[in-house]
Amino acid sequence: MVEKTDASTAWPALFDPFRGFGTRLSDWLRPASDASSDDRTYHITLELPGVAEDDIHLTVENGTVSIRGEKKAEREDKGKDWYFSERQFGSFQRSFRMPADADDKAVAADLRDGVLTVTIPRKAPPRPDTRRVPVRKA
């Protein structure tokens, strides 16, 4: 007697090596980043070598800083007996939730030597609204 194999159990085993491939691919294309802070400012840096300033879009919405862009790079070398051509294309997006004391109205960004630096000032802590109330003699 030949035992039938259910296709639903055979196929998943075949595709197991590819499970999560999309996540691994997006992690590979995602630019490296660092986040830090000091007593006055939050800093986010992203490595974006080869990405033009015009290809970077930074938005602030609902307490989140989102950075998206596209890398378009082509290189061509020729010699007497050889030819080499290389292209790199790909889009990316990173989002960072801002802390409650971040001033989302004053976010700034600078691109220098392939590194994008996003600066987010902290809001001044609220001053206590305390005042002395004179007590009158009745």
N, C-alpha and C positions, 0 to 999 in steps of 0.2 A: 504494500500500500504506500503510495506517494503522499507525503504530507504537503498540504498547500501552505504557502507562505502568504500571510496577509500583506498586501502592498504598503499599508500604512505603517507596518513595523519594519519593513525592509528599506524603504526609502529614507526614513530619518537617519538611519545608521550611515547611509551613503553620504548624506549632506552634513553630518556632524562637523567635519573639518571646516565647513563654510559658515556654520552658525556664528552669528555675531561679527561676520566679516565687515558689514557696513559700519558698525561701531568702531572696529579697529581701524578701518580706513579713515573715518572722520577724525579719530584721535591722531593719526599720522599726519593729516593735513592741517590740523589745528595748530596755530602758532604757540610757541612756548610763552608763558606769561608768569609774572610775579606780582604779588600784591603786598603792600606794606603800608605802614602808617607811622606818623609821629604825633605829637600833641596838637598839631594844628592842621594836618593835611593827610589825606589818603592818596596813595600812589598805585597806579597799575601800569606795568610795562609789558609790552608785547614785542616779540622779535618778528619783524616783517621785512626781511631782506628781499629786495627786488620788487616790493610793492610800491607803486607810485602814490603820492599824496592824494591825487584825484580819485584813486581807486579804493580809498578808505572812507567808510561812512560810520560816524559815531552818533548815536542817539541816546537820549535820556528819557525814560518813560516809566512811570509808576515805580520809582525807586530803583530802577535797574539801568545800568550803563551797558549798551550793546555796541559791539564793534564788529563790523562786517567788511569784507573787501574781497578783492580778486587779484591774484598774482598772474601776470602775463609776462613771461620772459622768454626771449629767443636768443640763441647764440649760434654763430656760424663761423667756422674757420676753414680756410682753404690753403692748401699747399700745392706744390708742383705735382705730386703724385697722390695726394690724399684730400679728403673732404670730410668735415665733421659738422653736424648740425644737431642742436639740442633745443628742446622746447619744454617749458614748464607752465602749466596753466592750472588754476584751481581756485575755488572760492572757499572762504572760511567765515565763521561767525563765532564770537565769544560773548557771553553775557555775564555780568557781575552785579549781584544785588548790593546796593549801597546800605551802610549802617544808618540807623535812625538820625544820627547827628550830622550826616553828610549834607552839604549845601548843594542841592541838585541844580540850582540856578547859576552856579559859578564854576561848572566843570570846564576844564581847559585841556587841550591836547597839543603835543609837539612831536614831530617826526624828525629824527636826526640819526644819520648813519644806520638806517634800517631798523631803528628801535622807536616804537611809539610809546610815549609817556603820557598817561592821562592823570591829571591832577584834580583832586576833589577836596576843596577846603571843608573843614569841620565848621558847623554852626557854633556860634558862641553859646555857652551854656546859659540857660535862662537865669536871669538874676532873680533872687527871691523878692517878692513884692511885699516887703515887710515895712510897716511904718508904726511909729509909736502913736497911740491914741491917748490923748490927755484924759485924765479922770477928774471930773468936776465934783466939787463938794456940793452935796444936795442941801 
